[in-house]
């Protein structure tokens, strides 16, 4: 999450979904994740990784 883009990888990276979002600041216990499925089958999240990114260097 870089404050505007979220990428989701499925099937060991075989599928990727990228979405532009505009979240509010999420720090510690204020961070939340909502997952939805437009299909009919249930989805189970078995692994979730998130990390902070450094600020972009602009020359």
PDBQT receptor file of N, H, CA, C and O in Angstrom, charges set to zero:
ATOM      1  N   UNK A   1       0.860  -1.169   0.000  1.00  0.00    +0.000 N 
ATOM      2  CA  UNK A   1       0.000   0.000   0.000  1.00  0.00    +0.000 C 
ATOM      3  C   UNK A   1       0.901   1.225   0.000  1.00  0.00    +0.000 C 
ATOM      4  O   UNK A   1       1.668   1.424   0.942  1.00  0.00    +0.000 OA
ATOM      5  N   UNK A   2       0.825   2.028  -1.010  1.00  0.00    +0.000 N 
ATOM      6  H   UNK A   2       0.202   1.867  -1.775  1.00  0.00    +0.000 HD
ATOM      7  CA  UNK A   2       1.649   3.230  -1.057  1.00  0.00    +0.000 C 
ATOM      8  C   UNK A   2       0.784   4.486  -1.027  1.00  0.00    +0.000 C 
ATOM      9  O   UNK A   2       1.141   5.506  -1.617  1.00  0.00    +0.000 OA
ATOM     10  N   UNK A   3      -0.319   4.412  -0.358  1.00  0.00    +0.000 N 
ATOM     11  H   UNK A   3      -0.608   3.584   0.121  1.00  0.00    +0.000 HD
ATOM     12  CA  UNK A   3      -1.281   5.501  -0.195  1.00  0.00    +0.000 C 
ATOM     13  C   UNK A   3      -2.116   5.746  -1.443  1.00  0.00    +0.000 C 
ATOM     14  O   UNK A   3      -2.981   6.621  -1.432  1.00  0.00    +0.000 OA
ATOM     15  N   UNK A   4      -1.882   4.991  -2.531  1.00  0.00    +0.000 N 
ATOM     16  H   UNK A   4      -1.180   4.280  -2.540  1.00  0.00    +0.000 HD
ATOM     17  CA  UNK A   4      -2.769   5.132  -3.674  1.00  0.00    +0.000 C 
ATOM     18  C   UNK A   4      -2.905   3.852  -4.502  1.00  0.00    +0.000 C 
ATOM     19  O   UNK A   4      -3.853   3.740  -5.278  1.00  0.00    +0.000 OA
ATOM     20  N   UNK A   5      -2.001   2.891  -4.365  1.00  0.00    +0.000 N 
ATOM     21  H   UNK A   5      -1.230   2.983  -3.734  1.00  0.00    +0.000 HD
ATOM     22  CA  UNK A   5      -2.066   1.674  -5.166  1.00  0.00    +0.000 C 
ATOM     23  C   UNK A   5      -1.996   0.448  -4.268  1.00  0.00    +0.000 C 
ATOM     24  O   UNK A   5      -1.168   0.374  -3.360  1.00  0.00    +0.000 OA
ATOM     25  N   UNK A   6      -2.877  -0.515  -4.534  1.00  0.00    +0.000 N 
ATOM     26  H   UNK A   6      -3.550  -0.455  -5.272  1.00  0.00    +0.000 HD
ATOM     27  CA  UNK A   6      -2.859  -1.799  -3.838  1.00  0.00    +0.000 C 
ATOM     28  C   UNK A   6      -2.734  -2.879  -4.904  1.00  0.00    +0.000 C 
ATOM     29  O   UNK A   6      -3.466  -2.865  -5.894  1.00  0.00    +0.000 OA
ATOM     30  N   UNK A   7      -1.806  -3.818  -4.707  1.00  0.00    +0.000 N 
ATOM     31  H   UNK A   7      -1.210  -3.829  -3.904  1.00  0.00    +0.000 HD
ATOM     32  CA  UNK A   7      -1.666  -4.947  -5.614  1.00  0.00    +0.000 C 
ATOM     33  C   UNK A   7      -1.953  -6.229  -4.857  1.00  0.00    +0.000 C 
ATOM     34  O   UNK A   7      -1.494  -6.411  -3.730  1.00  0.00    +0.000 OA
ATOM     35  N   UNK A   8      -2.713  -7.114  -5.478  1.00  0.00    +0.000 N 
ATOM     36  H   UNK A   8      -3.087  -6.966  -6.394  1.00  0.00    +0.000 HD
ATOM     37  CA  UNK A   8      -3.060  -8.402  -4.888  1.00  0.00    +0.000 C 
ATOM     38  C   UNK A   8      -2.590  -9.499  -5.833  1.00  0.00    +0.000 C 
ATOM     39  O   UNK A   8      -2.934  -9.499  -7.014  1.00  0.00    +0.000 OA
ATOM     40  N   UNK A   9      -1.794 -10.441  -5.304  1.00  0.00    +0.000 N 
ATOM     41  H   UNK A   9      -1.514 -10.441  -4.344  1.00  0.00    +0.000 HD
ATOM     42  CA  UNK A   9      -1.281 -11.545  -6.104  1.00  0.00    +0.000 C 
ATOM     43  C   UNK A   9      -1.948 -12.839  -5.658  1.00  0.00    +0.000 C 
ATOM     44  O   UNK A   9      -2.122 -13.070  -4.461  1.00  0.00    +0.000 OA
ATOM     45  N   UNK A  10      -2.318 -13.671  -6.603  1.00  0.00    +0.000 N 
ATOM     46  H   UNK A  10      -2.176 -13.483  -7.575  1.00  0.00    +0.000 HD
ATOM     47  CA  UNK A  10      -3.022 -14.923  -6.323  1.00  0.00    +0.000 C 
ATOM     48  C   UNK A  10      -2.311 -16.048  -7.051  1.00  0.00    +0.000 C 
ATOM     49  O   UNK A  10      -1.648 -15.824  -8.064  1.00  0.00    +0.000 OA
ATOM     50  N   UNK A  11      -2.451 -17.239  -6.538  1.00  0.00    +0.000 N 
ATOM     51  H   UNK A  11      -2.990 -17.421  -5.716  1.00  0.00    +0.000 HD
ATOM     52  CA  UNK A  11      -1.916 -18.413  -7.214  1.00  0.00    +0.000 C 
ATOM     53  C   UNK A  11      -0.419 -18.351  -7.403  1.00  0.00    +0.000 C 
ATOM     54  O   UNK A  11       0.084 -18.599  -8.498  1.00  0.00    +0.000 OA
ATOM     55  N   UNK A  12       0.302 -18.019  -6.332  1.00  0.00    +0.000 N 
ATOM     56  H   UNK A  12      -0.107 -17.817  -5.442  1.00  0.00    +0.000 HD
ATOM     57  CA  UNK A  12       1.766 -17.909  -6.375  1.00  0.00    +0.000 C 
ATOM     58  C   UNK A  12       2.224 -16.931  -7.450  1.00  0.00    +0.000 C 
ATOM     59  O   UNK A  12       3.230 -17.164  -8.121  1.00  0.00    +0.000 OA
ATOM     60  N   UNK A  13       1.485 -15.837  -7.609  1.00  0.00    +0.000 N 
ATOM     61  H   UNK A  13       0.669 -15.648  -7.064  1.00  0.00    +0.000 HD
ATOM     62  CA  UNK A  13       1.866 -14.792  -8.548  1.00  0.00    +0.000 C 
ATOM     63  C   UNK A  13       1.341 -14.972  -9.959  1.00  0.00    +0.000 C 
ATOM     64  O   UNK A  13       1.662 -14.168 -10.833  1.00  0.00    +0.000 OA
ATOM     65  N   UNK A  14       0.541 -16.004 -10.210  1.00  0.00    +0.000 N 
ATOM     66  H   UNK A  14       0.280 -16.657  -9.500  1.00  0.00    +0.000 HD
ATOM     67  CA  UNK A  14       0.015 -16.241 -11.560  1.00  0.00    +0.000 C 
ATOM     68  C   UNK A  14      -1.038 -15.209 -11.944  1.00  0.00    +0.000 C 
ATOM     69  O   UNK A  14      -1.255 -14.957 -13.129  1.00  0.00    +0.000 OA
ATOM     70  N   UNK A  15      -1.688 -14.617 -10.962  1.00  0.00    +0.000 N 
ATOM     71  H   UNK A  15      -1.512 -14.822  -9.999  1.00  0.00    +0.000 HD
ATOM     72  CA  UNK A  15      -2.698 -13.597 -11.238  1.00  0.00    +0.000 C 
ATOM     73  C   UNK A  15      -2.429 -12.388 -10.354  1.00  0.00    +0.000 C 
ATOM     74  O   UNK A  15      -2.025 -12.531  -9.201  1.00  0.00    +0.000 OA
ATOM     75  N   UNK A  16      -2.651 -11.214 -10.891  1.00  0.00    +0.000 N 
ATOM     76  H   UNK A  16      -2.980 -11.097 -11.829  1.00  0.00    +0.000 HD
ATOM     77  CA  UNK A  16      -2.413  -9.975 -10.140  1.00  0.00    +0.000 C 
ATOM     78  C   UNK A  16      -3.563  -9.013 -10.391  1.00  0.00    +0.000 C 
ATOM     79  O   UNK A  16      -4.009  -8.844 -11.526  1.00  0.00    +0.000 OA
ATOM     80  N   UNK A  17      -4.035  -8.390  -9.327  1.00  0.00    +0.000 N 
ATOM     81  H   UNK A  17      -3.673  -8.527  -8.406  1.00  0.00    +0.000 HD
ATOM     82  CA  UNK A  17      -5.057  -7.351  -9.433  1.00  0.00    +0.000 C 
ATOM     83  C   UNK A  17      -4.456  -6.085  -8.851  1.00  0.00    +0.000 C 
ATOM     84  O   UNK A  17      -3.949  -6.094  -7.729  1.00  0.00    +0.000 OA
ATOM     85  N   UNK A  18      -4.508  -4.998  -9.606  1.00  0.00    +0.000 N 
ATOM     86  H   UNK A  18      -4.919  -4.991 -10.517  1.00  0.00    +0.000 HD
ATOM     87  CA  UNK A  18      -3.995  -3.711  -9.143  1.00  0.00    +0.000 C 
ATOM     88  C   UNK A  18      -5.150  -2.727  -9.092  1.00  0.00    +0.000 C 
ATOM     89  O   UNK A  18      -5.944  -2.644 -10.029  1.00  0.00    +0.000 OA
ATOM     90  N   UNK A  19      -5.245  -1.985  -8.004  1.00  0.00    +0.000 N 
ATOM     91  H   UNK A  19      -4.600  -2.052  -7.243  1.00  0.00    +0.000 HD
ATOM     92  CA  UNK A  19      -6.320  -1.005  -7.852  1.00  0.00    +0.000 C 
ATOM     93  C   UNK A  19      -5.757   0.288  -7.282  1.00  0.00    +0.000 C 
ATOM     94  O   UNK A  19      -4.897   0.265  -6.402  1.00  0.00    +0.000 OA
ATOM     95  N   UNK A  20      -6.240   1.401  -7.780  1.00  0.00    +0.000 N 
ATOM     96  H   UNK A  20      -6.938   1.421  -8.495  1.00  0.00    +0.000 HD
ATOM     97  CA  UNK A  20      -5.881   2.700  -7.209  1.00  0.00    +0.000 C 
ATOM     98  C   UNK A  20      -6.928   3.028  -6.155  1.00  0.00    +0.000 C 
ATOM     99  O   UNK A  20      -8.131   2.994  -6.417  1.00  0.00    +0.000 OA
ATOM    100  N   UNK A  21      -6.454   3.342  -4.974  1.00  0.00    +0.000 N 
ATOM    101  H   UNK A  21      -5.477   3.369  -4.760  1.00  0.00    +0.000 HD
ATOM    102  CA  UNK A  21      -7.346   3.656  -3.858  1.00  0.00    +0.000 C 
ATOM    103  C   UNK A  21      -6.867   4.940  -3.201  1.00  0.00    +0.000 C 
ATOM    104  O   UNK A  21      -5.728   5.361  -3.402  1.00  0.00    +0.000 OA
ATOM    105  N   UNK A  22      -7.721   5.549  -2.430  1.00  0.00    +0.000 N 
ATOM    106  H   UNK A  22      -8.646   5.207  -2.266  1.00  0.00    +0.000 HD
ATOM    107  CA  UNK A  22      -7.370   6.773  -1.716  1.00  0.00    +0.000 C 
ATOM    108  C   UNK A  22      -7.768   6.613  -0.255  1.00  0.00    +0.000 C 
ATOM    109  O   UNK A  22      -8.775   7.159   0.195  1.00  0.00    +0.000 OA
ATOM    110  N   UNK A  23      -6.951   5.848   0.484  1.00  0.00    +0.000 N 
ATOM    111  H   UNK A  23      -6.132   5.404   0.119  1.00  0.00    +0.000 HD
ATOM    112  CA  UNK A  23      -7.303   5.572   1.884  1.00  0.00    +0.000 C 
ATOM    113  C   UNK A  23      -6.979   6.735   2.808  1.00  0.00    +0.000 C 
ATOM    114  O   UNK A  23      -6.226   7.643   2.458  1.00  0.00    +0.000 OA
ATOM    115  N   UNK A  24      -7.562   6.682   3.986  1.00  0.00    +0.000 N 
ATOM    116  H   UNK A  24      -8.174   5.944   4.271  1.00  0.00    +0.000 HD
ATOM    117  CA  UNK A  24      -7.156   7.600   5.044  1.00  0.00    +0.000 C 
ATOM    118  C   UNK A  24      -5.954   6.984   5.744  1.00  0.00    +0.000 C 
ATOM    119  O   UNK A  24      -5.650   5.812   5.519  1.00  0.00    +0.000 OA
ATOM    120  N   UNK A  25      -5.282   7.725   6.565  1.00  0.00    +0.000 N 
ATOM    121  H   UNK A  25      -5.529   8.677   6.748  1.00  0.00    +0.000 HD
ATOM    122  CA  UNK A  25      -4.078   7.224   7.246  1.00  0.00    +0.000 C 
ATOM    123  C   UNK A  25      -4.437   6.049   8.138  1.00  0.00    +0.000 C 
ATOM    124  O   UNK A  25      -5.411   6.110   8.887  1.00  0.00    +0.000 OA
ATOM    125  N   UNK A  26      -3.666   4.992   8.063  1.00  0.00    +0.000 N 
ATOM    126  H   UNK A  26      -2.874   4.942   7.455  1.00  0.00    +0.000 HD
ATOM    127  CA  UNK A  26      -3.917   3.778   8.847  1.00  0.00    +0.000 C 
ATOM    128  C   UNK A  26      -2.662   3.453   9.645  1.00  0.00    +0.000 C 
ATOM    129  O   UNK A  26      -1.665   3.003   9.080  1.00  0.00    +0.000 OA
ATOM    130  N   UNK A  27      -2.703   3.674  10.925  1.00  0.00    +0.000 N 
ATOM    131  H   UNK A  27      -3.513   4.039  11.384  1.00  0.00    +0.000 HD
ATOM    132  CA  UNK A  27      -1.546   3.445  11.784  1.00  0.00    +0.000 C 
ATOM    133  C   UNK A  27      -1.934   2.468  12.884  1.00  0.00    +0.000 C 
ATOM    134  O   UNK A  27      -2.959   2.631  13.545  1.00  0.00    +0.000 OA
ATOM    135  N   UNK A  28      -1.096   1.444  13.072  1.00  0.00    +0.000 N 
ATOM    136  H   UNK A  28      -0.263   1.311  12.536  1.00  0.00    +0.000 HD
ATOM    137  CA  UNK A  28      -1.264   0.446  14.126  1.00  0.00    +0.000 C 
ATOM    138  C   UNK A  28      -2.667  -0.150  14.122  1.00  0.00    +0.000 C 
ATOM    139  O   UNK A  28      -3.092  -0.710  13.111  1.00  0.00    +0.000 OA
ATOM    140  N   UNK A  29      -3.395  -0.040  15.232  1.00  0.00    +0.000 N 
ATOM    141  H   UNK A  29      -3.050   0.415  16.053  1.00  0.00    +0.000 HD
ATOM    142  CA  UNK A  29      -4.705  -0.688  15.335  1.00  0.00    +0.000 C 
ATOM    143  C   UNK A  29      -5.792   0.044  14.551  1.00  0.00    +0.000 C 
ATOM    144  O   UNK A  29      -6.939  -0.402  14.528  1.00  0.00    +0.000 OA
ATOM    145  N   UNK A  30      -5.448   1.159  13.912  1.00  0.00    +0.000 N 
ATOM    146  H   UNK A  30      -4.516   1.521  13.931  1.00  0.00    +0.000 HD
ATOM    147  CA  UNK A  30      -6.418   1.866  13.069  1.00  0.00    +0.000 C 
ATOM    148  C   UNK A  30      -6.443   1.286  11.645  1.00  0.00    +0.000 C 
ATOM    149  O   UNK A  30      -7.320   1.630  10.853  1.00  0.00    +0.000 OA
ATOM    150  N   UNK A  31      -5.485   0.410  11.321  1.00  0.00    +0.000 N 
ATOM    151  H   UNK A  31      -4.773   0.131  11.964  1.00  0.00    +0.000 HD
ATOM    152  CA  UNK A  31      -5.425  -0.192   9.986  1.00  0.00    +0.000 C 
ATOM    153  C   UNK A  31      -6.476  -1.299   9.873  1.00  0.00    +0.000 C 
ATOM    154  O   UNK A  31      -6.647  -2.099  10.793  1.00  0.00    +0.000 OA
ATOM    155  N   UNK A  32      -7.166  -1.336   8.750  1.00  0.00    +0.000 N 
ATOM    156  H   UNK A  32      -7.027  -0.686   8.003  1.00  0.00    +0.000 HD
ATOM    157  CA  UNK A  32      -8.189  -2.349   8.507  1.00  0.00    +0.000 C 
ATOM    158  C   UNK A  32      -8.080  -2.823   7.065  1.00  0.00    +0.000 C 
ATOM    159  O   UNK A  32      -7.652  -2.079   6.183  1.00  0.00    +0.000 OA
ATOM    160  N   UNK A  33      -8.466  -4.051   6.842  1.00  0.00    +0.000 N 
ATOM    161  H   UNK A  33      -8.814  -4.655   7.559  1.00  0.00    +0.000 HD
ATOM    162  CA  UNK A  33      -8.489  -4.617   5.503  1.00  0.00    +0.000 C 
ATOM    163  C   UNK A  33      -9.852  -5.250   5.282  1.00  0.00    +0.000 C 
ATOM    164  O   UNK A  33     -10.316  -6.042   6.102  1.00  0.00    +0.000 OA
ATOM    165  N   UNK A  34     -10.488  -4.903   4.184  1.00  0.00    +0.000 N 
ATOM    166  H   UNK A  34     -10.112  -4.259   3.518  1.00  0.00    +0.000 HD
ATOM    167  CA  UNK A  34     -11.765  -5.496   3.812  1.00  0.00    +0.000 C 
ATOM    168  C   UNK A  34     -11.551  -6.281   2.522  1.00  0.00    +0.000 C 
ATOM    169  O   UNK A  34     -10.990  -5.757   1.560  1.00  0.00    +0.000 OA
ATOM    170  N   UNK A  35     -11.991  -7.524   2.500  1.00  0.00    +0.000 N 
ATOM    171  H   UNK A  35     -12.447  -7.950   3.282  1.00  0.00    +0.000 HD
ATOM    172  CA  UNK A  35     -11.825  -8.386   1.339  1.00  0.00    +0.000 C 
ATOM    173  C   UNK A  35     -13.203  -8.776   0.836  1.00  0.00    +0.000 C 
ATOM    174  O   UNK A  35     -14.092  -9.089   1.628  1.00  0.00    +0.000 OA
ATOM    175  N   UNK A  36     -13.380  -8.759  -0.467  1.00  0.00    +0.000 N 
ATOM    176  H   UNK A  36     -12.658  -8.505  -1.110  1.00  0.00    +0.000 HD
ATOM    177  CA  UNK A  36     -14.666  -9.156  -1.033  1.00  0.00    +0.000 C 
ATOM    178  C   UNK A  36     -14.425 -10.062  -2.233  1.00  0.00    +0.000 C 
ATOM    179  O   UNK A  36     -13.334 -10.096  -2.802  1.00  0.00    +0.000 OA
ATOM    180  N   UNK A  37     -15.453 -10.783  -2.594  1.00  0.00    +0.000 N 
ATOM    181  H   UNK A  37     -16.339 -10.755  -2.131  1.00  0.00    +0.000 HD
ATOM    182  CA  UNK A  37     -15.393 -11.714  -3.707  1.00  0.00    +0.000 C 
ATOM    183  C   UNK A  37     -16.671 -11.551  -4.513  1.00  0.00    +0.000 C 
ATOM    184  O   UNK A  37     -17.770 -11.728  -3.986  1.00  0.00    +0.000 OA
ATOM    185  N   UNK A  38     -16.530 -11.218  -5.779  1.00  0.00    +0.000 N 
ATOM    186  H   UNK A  38     -15.638 -11.074  -6.207  1.00  0.00    +0.000 HD
ATOM    187  CA  UNK A  38     -17.708 -11.066  -6.633  1.00  0.00    +0.000 C 
ATOM    188  C   UNK A  38     -18.198 -12.404  -7.182  1.00  0.00    +0.000 C 
ATOM    189  O   UNK A  38     -19.209 -12.450  -7.883  1.00  0.00    +0.000 OA
ATOM    190  N   UNK A  39     -17.500 -13.482  -6.873  1.00  0.00    +0.000 N 
ATOM    191  H   UNK A  39     -16.679 -13.445  -6.303  1.00  0.00    +0.000 HD
ATOM    192  CA  UNK A  39     -17.906 -14.813  -7.328  1.00  0.00    +0.000 C 
ATOM    193  C   UNK A  39     -18.866 -15.460  -6.349  1.00  0.00    +0.000 C 
ATOM    194  O   UNK A  39     -19.358 -14.815  -5.424  1.00  0.00    +0.000 OA
ATOM    195  N   UNK A  40     -19.126 -16.739  -6.562  1.00  0.00    +0.000 N 
ATOM    196  H   UNK A  40     -18.726 -17.263  -7.314  1.00  0.00    +0.000 HD
ATOM    197  CA  UNK A  40     -20.070 -17.458  -5.707  1.00  0.00    +0.000 C 
ATOM    198  C   UNK A  40     -19.373 -18.342  -4.685  1.00  0.00    +0.000 C 
ATOM    199  O   UNK A  40     -19.995 -18.760  -3.709  1.00  0.00    +0.000 OA
ATOM    200  N   UNK A  41     -18.089 -18.636  -4.891  1.00  0.00    +0.000 N 
ATOM    201  H   UNK A  41     -17.584 -18.297  -5.684  1.00  0.00    +0.000 HD
ATOM    202  CA  UNK A  41     -17.356 -19.506  -3.969  1.00  0.00    +0.000 C 
ATOM    203  C   UNK A  41     -16.711 -18.685  -2.855  1.00  0.00    +0.000 C 
ATOM    204  O   UNK A  41     -16.394 -17.509  -3.035  1.00  0.00    +0.000 OA
ATOM    205  N   UNK A  42     -16.525 -19.321  -1.710  1.00  0.00    +0.000 N 
ATOM    206  H   UNK A  42     -16.782 -20.276  -1.564  1.00  0.00    +0.000 HD
ATOM    207  CA  UNK A  42     -15.839 -18.667  -0.594  1.00  0.00    +0.000 C 
ATOM    208  C   UNK A  42     -14.359 -18.527  -0.909  1.00  0.00    +0.000 C 
ATOM    209  O   UNK A  42     -13.796 -19.325  -1.659  1.00  0.00    +0.000 OA
ATOM    210  N   UNK A  43     -13.733 -17.511  -0.333  1.00  0.00    +0.000 N 
ATOM    211  H   UNK A  43     -14.190 -16.863   0.276  1.00  0.00    +0.000 HD
ATOM    212  CA  UNK A  43     -12.307 -17.266  -0.516  1.00  0.00    +0.000 C 
ATOM    213  C   UNK A  43     -11.642 -17.274   0.848  1.00  0.00    +0.000 C 
ATOM    214  O   UNK A  43     -12.157 -16.682   1.797  1.00  0.00    +0.000 OA
ATOM    215  N   UNK A  44     -10.495 -17.945   0.952  1.00  0.00    +0.000 N 
ATOM    216  H   UNK A  44     -10.077 -18.426   0.182  1.00  0.00    +0.000 HD
ATOM    217  CA  UNK A  44      -9.747 -17.982   2.204  1.00  0.00    +0.000 C 
ATOM    218  C   UNK A  44      -8.382 -17.335   1.975  1.00  0.00    +0.000 C 
ATOM    219  O   UNK A  44      -7.645 -17.728   1.070  1.00  0.00    +0.000 OA
ATOM    220  N   UNK A  45      -8.052 -16.349   2.792  1.00  0.00    +0.000 N 
ATOM    221  H   UNK A  45      -8.650 -16.030   3.528  1.00  0.00    +0.000 HD
ATOM    222  CA  UNK A  45      -6.737 -15.716   2.721  1.00  0.00    +0.000 C 
ATOM    223  C   UNK A  45      -5.816 -16.494   3.644  1.00  0.00    +0.000 C 
ATOM    224  O   UNK A  45      -6.010 -16.510   4.860  1.00  0.00    +0.000 OA
ATOM    225  N   UNK A  46      -4.805 -17.144   3.057  1.00  0.00    +0.000 N 
ATOM    226  H   UNK A  46      -4.647 -17.131   2.069  1.00  0.00    +0.000 HD
ATOM    227  CA  UNK A  46      -3.890 -17.962   3.854  1.00  0.00    +0.000 C 
ATOM    228  C   UNK A  46      -2.597 -17.237   4.186  1.00  0.00    +0.000 C 
ATOM    229  O   UNK A  46      -1.876 -17.642   5.098  1.00  0.00    +0.000 OA
ATOM    230  N   UNK A  47      -2.294 -16.169   3.457  1.00  0.00    +0.000 N 
ATOM    231  H   UNK A  47      -2.880 -15.840   2.716  1.00  0.00    +0.000 HD
ATOM    232  CA  UNK A  47      -1.073 -15.411   3.716  1.00  0.00    +0.000 C 
ATOM    233  C   UNK A  47      -1.300 -13.965   3.306  1.00  0.00    +0.000 C 
ATOM    234  O   UNK A  47      -1.872 -13.694   2.250  1.00  0.00    +0.000 OA
ATOM    235  N   UNK A  48      -0.851 -13.039   4.139  1.00  0.00    +0.000 N 
ATOM    236  H   UNK A  48      -0.386 -13.259   4.997  1.00  0.00    +0.000 HD
ATOM    237  CA  UNK A  48      -0.988 -11.616   3.848  1.00  0.00    +0.000 C 
ATOM    238  C   UNK A  48       0.293 -10.927   4.275  1.00  0.00    +0.000 C 
ATOM    239  O   UNK A  48       0.717 -11.056   5.424  1.00  0.00    +0.000 OA
ATOM    240  N   UNK A  49       0.915 -10.196   3.357  1.00  0.00    +0.000 N 
ATOM    241  H   UNK A  49       0.571 -10.092   2.424  1.00  0.00    +0.000 HD
ATOM    242  CA  UNK A  49       2.134  -9.442   3.660  1.00  0.00    +0.000 C 
ATOM    243  C   UNK A  49       1.915  -7.985   3.290  1.00  0.00    +0.000 C 
ATOM    244  O   UNK A  49       1.343  -7.684   2.242  1.00  0.00    +0.000 OA
ATOM    245  N   UNK A  50       2.368  -7.087   4.143  1.00  0.00    +0.000 N 
ATOM    246  H   UNK A  50       2.833  -7.332   4.994  1.00  0.00    +0.000 HD
ATOM    247  CA  UNK A  50       2.289  -5.650   3.863  1.00  0.00    +0.000 C 
ATOM    248  C   UNK A  50       3.546  -5.008   4.407  1.00  0.00    +0.000 C 
ATOM    249  O   UNK A  50       4.080  -5.455   5.422  1.00  0.00    +0.000 OA
ATOM    250  N   UNK A  51       4.023  -3.977   3.758  1.00  0.00    +0.000 N 
ATOM    251  H   UNK A  51       3.589  -3.614   2.933  1.00  0.00    +0.000 HD
ATOM    252  CA  UNK A  51       5.229  -3.305   4.216  1.00  0.00    +0.000 C 
ATOM    253  C   UNK A  51       5.172  -1.840   3.840  1.00  0.00    +0.000 C 
ATOM    254  O   UNK A  51       4.430  -1.446   2.940  1.00  0.00    +0.000 OA
ATOM    255  N   UNK A  52       5.953  -1.043   4.526  1.00  0.00    +0.000 N 
ATOM    256  H   UNK A  52       6.557  -1.362   5.257  1.00  0.00    +0.000 HD
ATOM    257  CA  UNK A  52       6.049   0.387   4.240  1.00  0.00    +0.000 C 
ATOM    258  C   UNK A  52       7.050   0.608   3.118  1.00  0.00    +0.000 C 
ATOM    259  O   UNK A  52       8.062  -0.087   3.031  1.00  0.00    +0.000 OA
ATOM    260  N   UNK A  53       6.765   1.564   2.274  1.00  0.00    +0.000 N 
ATOM    261  H   UNK A  53       5.942   2.129   2.345  1.00  0.00    +0.000 HD
ATOM    262  CA  UNK A  53       7.669   1.898   1.183  1.00  0.00    +0.000 C 
ATOM    263  C   UNK A  53       8.382   3.206   1.505  1.00  0.00    +0.000 C 
ATOM    264  O   UNK A  53       7.848   4.059   2.214  1.00  0.00    +0.000 OA
ATOM    265  N   UNK A  54       9.591   3.352   0.978  1.00  0.00    +0.000 N 
ATOM    266  H   UNK A  54      10.025   2.659   0.402  1.00  0.00    +0.000 HD
ATOM    267  CA  UNK A  54      10.336   4.595   1.159  1.00  0.00    +0.000 C 
ATOM    268  C   UNK A  54       9.737   5.674   0.266  1.00  0.00    +0.000 C 
ATOM    269  O   UNK A  54       9.047   5.374  -0.709  1.00  0.00    +0.000 OA
ATOM    270  N   UNK A  55      10.003   6.916   0.603  1.00  0.00    +0.000 N 
ATOM    271  H   UNK A  55      10.563   7.159   1.395  1.00  0.00    +0.000 HD
ATOM    272  CA  UNK A  55       9.547   8.021  -0.238  1.00  0.00    +0.000 C 
ATOM    273  C   UNK A  55      10.278   7.977  -1.575  1.00  0.00    +0.000 C 
ATOM    274  O   UNK A  55      11.431   7.550  -1.639  1.00  0.00    +0.000 OA
ATOM    275  N   UNK A  56       9.621   8.412  -2.629  1.00  0.00    +0.000 N 
ATOM    276  H   UNK A  56       8.685   8.759  -2.576  1.00  0.00    +0.000 HD
ATOM    277  CA  UNK A  56      10.234   8.435  -3.955  1.00  0.00    +0.000 C 
ATOM    278  C   UNK A  56      11.330   9.492  -4.010  1.00  0.00    +0.000 C 
ATOM    279  O   UNK A  56      11.188  10.583  -3.458  1.00  0.00    +0.000 OA
ATOM    280  N   UNK A  57      12.424   9.151  -4.682  1.00  0.00    +0.000 N 
ATOM    281  H   UNK A  57      12.540   8.265  -5.130  1.00  0.00    +0.000 HD
ATOM    282  CA  UNK A  57      13.509  10.116  -4.889  1.00  0.00    +0.000 C 
ATOM    283  C   UNK A  57      13.275  10.802  -6.225  1.00  0.00    +0.000 C 
ATOM    284  O   UNK A  57      13.215  10.143  -7.263  1.00  0.00    +0.000 OA
ATOM    285  N   UNK A  58      13.144  12.111  -6.203  1.00  0.00    +0.000 N 
ATOM    286  H   UNK A  58      13.192  12.646  -5.360  1.00  0.00    +0.000 HD
ATOM    287  CA  UNK A  58      12.914  12.878  -7.423  1.00  0.00    +0.000 C 
ATOM    288  C   UNK A  58      14.131  13.756  -7.667  1.00  0.00    +0.000 C 
ATOM    289  O   UNK A  58      14.504  14.560  -6.812  1.00  0.00    +0.000 OA
ATOM    290  N   UNK A  59      14.752  13.603  -8.837  1.00  0.00    +0.000 N 
ATOM    291  H   UNK A  59      14.449  12.951  -9.531  1.00  0.00    +0.000 HD
ATOM    292  CA  UNK A  59      15.960  14.379  -9.163  1.00  0.00    +0.000 C 
ATOM    293  C   UNK A  59      15.616  15.758  -9.639  1.00  0.00    +0.000 C 
ATOM    294  O   UNK A  59      16.510  16.543  -9.955  1.00  0.00    +0.000 OA
TER     295      UNK A  59
